[in-house]
C-alpha cells in the first residue's frame, strides 16, 4: 500500500508543470466544494428546524401583534418564515394605521412585502449552489485537459526514439490519467450535493410560499374586519 502511494506521489511530482497546475486547481476546487457542502448542509438543516418551530408557534393561536413583537424583539437575525411574517405584518400595520386604506390595498401591500422577503430568503438559501454546479460540470473537463496534455507530452518524447515501447510512455500516461481521476473526484460529490440541496431549497420555497398565502388570507380577513369596525 505504501509503495502504491509513493508511486502515485512520484507520478504527480514528475508530471509537467501544466499538469501539476491542473491537479492543484482540482484539489482547491474539491476543498472549496466540500466547505460549501458542509456549510449548506448546516444552513438547510437549521432552516427546516426554524420553520417547524415558528409554524408551531404561529398556529398555536398566538395573537399576531404579540407574535410580531416577539419576533421583532429577538436579537437573532430573522430568517425563513420569521422574516416573511415580520415583513408582511409590519407592512400591513403601517398601511392600516397611517393611510386607512381599503382591505384590498392592505392585502396587496402585505403580499408585496412578503413576496420580497420570500425572494430574499430563497436567494440566501441558494447562495453558493451555483459554485457546486460549476465544479460538478467543469472539473471533469479540466481533468481531461490535463490528461490530454500529459499524453501529448508522452508521445512527443518518443519522437527521437528509435524504438518505441509501452514502457516508455506508460509513466507519462499514468501521471496524465491522475488528472482525470482528480477531476472526477472533485465533480462527483459536487453534483450529488447540488442535486440534493437544490431539491431541499425547492421544498423550502414551496413551504414558505404556502405559509405566505395562508398568512395573507388571515391578513385579508383582518383587513375586512378592521374596515367593518371602522
ABEGO torsion letter per residue (X at the ends): XAAAAAAAAAAAAABBAAAAAAAAAAAAAAAAAAAAAAAAAAAAAAAAAAAAAAAAAAAAGBBAAAAAAAAAABABBBBEAAAAAAAAAAAAAAAAAAAGBBAAAAAAAAAAAAAAAAAAAAAAAABGAAAAAAAAAAAAAAAAAAAAAAAAAAAAAAAABABBBAAAAAAAAAAAAAAAAAAAAAAAAAAAAAAAAAAAAAAAAAAAAAAAAAAAAAAAAAAAAAAAAX
